[in-house]
């Protein structure tokens, strides 16, 4: 049963891949293509990562189960950001409008990830299944 993922779940996954593909892509690709002056290396790394991330999310629309680690990555990094950045800022009363907006968006994304990710499939394929051989 854990290997079976319902058609509804696959469409929900595809929807989340699409929203991330478009949402991240609309911000990142134009900035990457049209930036006028050279970026500092870390800024360039960040934009390059997000461009690759959005492109891979596009693949998730066609291959939702194969690209499932991207949704898990999204769940983990946004959860870590909420705990390590947003929570301390909020506790210190220093949550500015940008951080507040990110917090709201990330909470929504974490909830969506928790709902959309097929957890029985994840347990069967990433926890219980033996790992690949080393040689």
Protein Blocks (a to p, Z undefined) as FASTA:
>chain_A
ZZpccfklmmmmmmmmmmmmmmmmmmmmmmmmmpmbdcdfklmmmmmmmmmmmmmmmmmm
mmmmlmmmmmmmmmmmmmmmmmmmmmmmmmnopacfklmmmmmmmmmmmmmmmmmpcfkl
mmmmmmmpccddfZZ
